[in-house]
Amino acid sequence: MINDDNYKEKFKGLQVVEISGESCANCLTLMPMLYELCKARPELTLVHIEASENTVKIMEEYAVDRVPTVLLLDDGEVFARATGFQPEEIFEIWLDAKVEERKAQKVK
């Protein structure tokens, strides 16, 4: 489980970080969708973080003020952010576009 003590060492490579709340209906709907999207994209690792007293430092560092929040990270650096729930088709387009933009930036 990722918490305030170990999160820096866990954020390596391209990651989709999903931050959710225990009683958030949108969060519960989003997680299986993200799992399937990341499963189809082996270059991405999906990380789930539950908003709690054990993750306050993470939430503050990454300026998370609502759930669900999805962060796209490259070695711990945020390069894209989405909040709230979006339909799968919209989220998939956003995810692919942001990852491609990031890859293009790294080539330059």
N, C-alpha and C positions, 0 to 999 in steps of 0.2 A: 504494500500500500504506500502511496506517495503521501508524504506529510512535510511539515515545515523543516524537519531535520535532514531529509535526504533528497529533496527534489532536484537540486542542482546536478547531482551525479546521474540522475535518471533522464535528463533532457539532452539527449544526444541524437544527431541526425534530424531528418524531417519527421515531425510529429504533429498529430492532430490531438490537441489537448481539450477534452470536454470537461467543463466544470459545471456540476449540477447540484441541486438540492434534493434532499431525501423525499420531500413531499411535493415536488414540482412535476406536474403532469406532462408538461412539454419536455422536460428533461428525460422522463421515462420513455417517451415516444422517440426522442432524438437518438438515444444511445444505440438501439439496434440498427437504425439506419446508418449511423456512422460506422458501426462495426462492419456492415456489409460493404460500404464504400471503401473503407481502408483495406478490407480483405481483398478487394479487387485491384488494389494499388500497393504492391509489395514494398515500394520505396517509402511508404508511410507507416508509422507506428501510431496506434491509437492509445492514448493515455486517458484514464478517467480519474478525476479528482472530485471528491465529495466536499462541498463547502461545509466546513465545521470549524470548531475551535482549534483543531489540529492543523488547519490549512490557512490560517489567517495571514501568515507571512507571504505565502504564495499569492493569495488573493490581492494583498496590498501591492506586492512587487509588480504584478501583471495588471493592476488597476481593474480588477474584476468587481463590478458593483451590482451585478444581477446574474441570475441563472435562468436558462442555460447560457453559458458563454463558451464559444469554441475559439481556441487560439491555434494558429498555425505557427509552429516554431521550427527554427533551423539552429541546431545546437544551442537551444535555450533562448534564442533571439526571436521575438514575435515579429512576424512579417505580415500577418493578416489576422483579423478578428471579426467574429460574427456573434451577435447576441439575439436571443429569442429563437423561436422555432420557424423554420422555413420548410416548404415542401421538398421532398427528396430531389426532384428534378432541378429545382432552383439551387439547392445546396450543392448538388453534384457539379453544376456548371461553375459555381463560385469556387469550389474546392479545386477543380482542375485548372481554372484560369489562374488562381493565386499560386499554385504549385509551379505551373509553367513559367509565370512571371519570375518567380524566385530562381528557378533553374537558369533562365536567361540572364538574370543579373549576375549570377555566379560565373557564367561563361565569360563575361566581359572583362 
